[in-house]
Amino acid sequence: MLSKMARIQLIVFVVVGLVALVYVGAKYARLDRLAGFGQYTVTASMPSSGGIFTNAEVTYRGVPVGRVGQLSLTDDGVDVALELDSGGPE
């Protein structure tokens, strides 16, 4: 039989472990991106698409900073929605 103090410590350990596991899993699965947190959208107007496609990686000086969102055809070319991470390089 566990003492009352050992039982409390075990419960605290399990709760902290579960919270840590959920946090790491959410970061790994990038659930913040699915919920729309930690990113912002910039629209770039381009005269031609040049092979760009939805969900392509956006890089700045070789560092990944986001993904390509929706592509919209216009009379002047293509409007590209860039979904950039807030924590990217400045």
Secondary structure, 3 states (H helix, E strand, C coil): CCCHHHHHHHHHHHHHHHHHHHHHHHHHHCHHHHHCCCEEEEEEEECCCCCCCCCCEEEECCEEEEEEEEEEECCCCEEEEEEEECCCCC
